[in-house]
Amino acid sequence: MISSFYIGATGLGAQQARIDAISNNISNVNTTAYKQQRVSFEDLFYRPLLAPTGLVSPLAGGLIGQGTAIARTDTIFTPGDLQKTGNTLDVAIKGDGFFEVQLADGTRAYTRLGSLSLDSNGQLATQSGDLLTTQMTVPPDASNIQISENGQVTATLASQSQPATLGQLQLSNFINPDGLQPLGSGLYAATESSGQPYSALPGQQGTGLLEQGYLEASNVDLASEMVNLVVAQQAYQISSKVVQISDQILSTIANLPSGA
């Protein structure tokens, strides 16, 4: 098989992965706290350029590339804009950091999706039911719940005339957030690449402050993604053309008269 056929095929696979990632970004442009995905590529190994005799060609350079491959898929954690909801238990993070939650299987995960609610026990949970690991119980008679920018939670209780402190929200962060593993539904898992999480009060150790009554929007720039999609589609079409022409060359060679 001639090299261009294989090289074109690697281009098709790479650009299809890029188109898939861009399409996913576009479809989540209105998803709360969604983080853009970006596919990066690398060139494959080079091999010596061979003459028809099978010997290394004396042509300048003497090496030919073998195409491209996906190097990695990165999550871009640039904060999205804050959108006002006015809901008491909607909390956005203004800056870096994550809410730590406990999944149904007992493992820990991390999210920036601050659309919270109270479960039947008065504990803070995400809309999907994952409990925040913050040890806090909100009494049934609590009203006028306030969450300060540094995470202190207070409320008015029927039995008290002054607001009572219910607890303290903390944020988790990582040395390398880009190394987190996406789990879907706005959740991420720690990996060896991300490093172990560390906890801090909002606004300390590099974490952001909290904003009650707001949620973080997706960080996808729709205009940029549409441009990226056009570029990826053009690259896919060119790679497809390379495969098509290579196939025609192979067919021509196969149909050459014997001894030609």
Buried (B, 14 or more C-beta within 10 A) or exposed (E): EEBBBBBBBBBBBBBEBBBBBBEBBBEBBEBBBBBBBBBEBEEBEEEEBEEEEEEEBEEEEEEBEBBBBBEEBBBEBEBBEBEEBEBBBBBBBBBBBBBBBBBEEEEBBBBBBBBBBBEEEEBBBBEBEBBBBBEBEBEEEBEEBEBBEEBBBBBBBEEEEEBEEBBBBBBBBBEEBEBBEEBEEBBBBBEEBBBEBEBBBBBBEEBBBBBBBBBBBBBBBEEEBEEBBEEBBEBBEEBBEBBEEBBEEBEEEEEEEEEE
